[in-house]
Structure formats: structure tokens, C-alpha cells
């Protein structure tokens, strides 16, 4: 019983630290440990850790989408002074930003 309580305390501290530092690796290992020791999944530290990890993953997806779109190039140089912007397609960027803004504060 004492070992179980110590494991829960250590796990809770690890989860809280991961959330406080937005540390993806610490969150992933803390969540894995919590599942391994049957840590209560309704504990506020666990719930916050899962939500923070999801937020980090969403931001990574958004950054990947932004990077991919920016790498495509948004215009073509026609001549020394003229640029063709007709190739710009920001629909996927708009979608990624809308998804991010919709879920930004949703922690449920």
C-alpha cells in the first residue's frame, strides 16, 4: 500500500511538472506510467496532462501544416518587377487555423 501511494505521488508530480513545462516527453512518459500503475484517470493532474499533450500535438500539426504551405512558395516571379500571386492557396492554412482556434481552449 505504501509503495502504491508513493508511486501515485511520484506520478502526480511528474504529470504536474510536464504540464507546467509543456514538456511533451515528460507528459508522454507520465501518462504511460499513470496507465501502468492504474492511476485514476479522473485525477486533475492526469486530466490536465492529457489535455496539455493533446494541445501540444495540435500545435505540432498546425506548425507542420504551416511549414508545408510556406515551403511550397506562394508566388512566381514573372519578370524583374512583377510577381504572379494567382498560385496562392491559403484554404488549408485557414482550415488549420480554424481547427486550432476552435480547440485552443477546449480541454474536455
Secondary structure, 3 states (H helix, E strand, C coil): CHHHHHHHHHHHHHHHHHHHHCCHHHHHHHHHHHHHCCCCCCCHHHHHHHHHHHHHHHHHHHHHHHHHHHHHCCCEEEECCEEECCCCCCHHHHHHHHHHHHHCCCCC
